[in-house]
């Protein structure tokens, strides 16, 4: 397994995900999204794995204006706008190769090999 956890150090759900993998002694790589954002390819791969851009958006985001803009843009423009404003993403984003989850999903992580 090659687990990557994208999130921020202050996010409680990100901390839960890290704790879940540590307790099971599964190695993972943590990427702080305030220091290093997701690349275009990573974001596209995660969006495909979770079922689209809408699944990635955090409805409780503090940046409500940009969130509303992204939700109302044409489909072709939404991805680029989300790439520029990654603070709108739900946390944590956990990747295992082509598989990915958004949010705290220990039931899904338990099925990964």
VOGU-3710 file (C-alpha; in Angstrom, 3 decimals, decimal comma):
1> xxxxxxxxxx> 0,000/0,000/0,000  1,128/3,507/-0,802  -1,097/5,728/1,349  -1,087/9,504/0,995  -3,077/11,748/3,333  -3,754/15,277/2,085  -4,978/17,689/4,735  -3,962/20,357/7,207  -2,393/19,980/10,620  -5,331/21,726/12,314
11> xxxxxxxxxx> -8,052/19,500/10,829  -9,529/17,048/13,341  -10,600/14,612/10,608  -7,060/14,629/9,207  -5,723/13,814/12,671  -8,258/10,966/12,970  -7,079/9,519/9,649  -3,424/9,704/10,691  -4,233/8,047/14,021  -6,227/5,290/12,278
21> xxxxxxxxxx> -3,263/4,347/10,057  -0,720/4,674/12,891  -2,737/2,338/15,151  -2,668/-0,310/12,418  1,029/0,284/11,724  0,324/1,202/8,103  2,911/3,568/6,661  1,558/6,728/5,074  2,787/10,004/3,675  1,182/13,173/5,072
31> xxxxxxxxxx> 1,010/16,199/2,773  0,088/19,496/4,447  -2,044/21,332/1,901  -1,089/24,712/3,341  2,534/24,063/2,392  2,107/22,039/-0,820  -1,088/21,874/-2,851  -2,248/18,929/-4,929  -1,027/18,807/-8,503  -3,450/18,904/-11,425
41> xxxxxxxxxx> -3,001/15,166/-12,040  -3,500/14,257/-8,374  -6,665/16,327/-8,122  -8,060/14,868/-11,355  -7,296/11,312/-10,173  -9,015/11,896/-6,812  -12,036/13,533/-8,462  -12,467/10,486/-10,732  -12,099/8,073/-7,807  -14,674/9,778/-5,565
51> xxxxxxxxxx> -17,253/10,542/-8,225  -16,633/14,095/-9,366  -15,921/17,584/-8,141  -19,089/17,869/-6,041  -17,851/15,090/-3,733  -14,622/17,045/-3,130  -16,249/20,328/-2,111  -16,573/21,197/1,567  -20,024/22,743/2,121  -18,800/24,205/5,441
61> xxxxxxxxxx> -15,875/26,033/3,855  -15,060/29,450/5,309  -14,638/30,902/1,823  -18,367/30,876/0,989  -18,133/33,272/-1,974  -15,604/31,152/-3,863  -17,529/27,987/-2,966  -20,701/29,442/-4,479  -18,757/30,492/-7,571  -17,314/27,001/-8,082
71> xxxxxxxxxx> -20,744/25,408/-7,639  -22,312/27,638/-10,294  -19,578/27,582/-12,951  -19,778/25,539/-16,121  -18,381/22,025/-15,756  -15,321/22,815/-17,864  -14,334/25,757/-15,626  -15,031/24,146/-12,234  -11,925/21,963/-12,161  -9,536/24,836/-12,904
81> xxxxxxxxxx> -11,185/27,074/-10,294  -10,981/24,300/-7,697  -7,311/23,750/-8,559  -6,663/27,440/-7,798  -8,728/27,387/-4,555  -7,830/24,162/-2,789  -9,004/25,524/0,569  -12,490/24,473/-0,633  -11,624/20,748/-0,530  -13,013/18,477/2,174
91> xxxxxxxxxx> -10,362/16,951/4,402  -8,720/14,532/4,607  -8,206/13,236/1,105  -6,693/9,763/1,426  -5,192/8,087/-1,646  -4,084/4,529/-2,199  -2,933/4,341/-5,797  -6,031/4,922/-7,932  -8,398/4,540/-4,973  -9,299/7,586/-2,916
101> xxxxxxxxxx> -11,652/8,789/-0,198  -12,706/12,224/0,983  -13,441/12,717/4,661  -13,114/10,237/7,498  -13,842/6,780/5,963  -12,245/4,031/8,112  -14,671/1,417/6,733  -13,301/1,938/3,219  -9,670/2,104/4,381  -10,057/-1,285/6,126
111> xxx> -10,840/-2,914/2,755  -7,684/-1,601/1,064  -4,737/-3,936/0,551
//
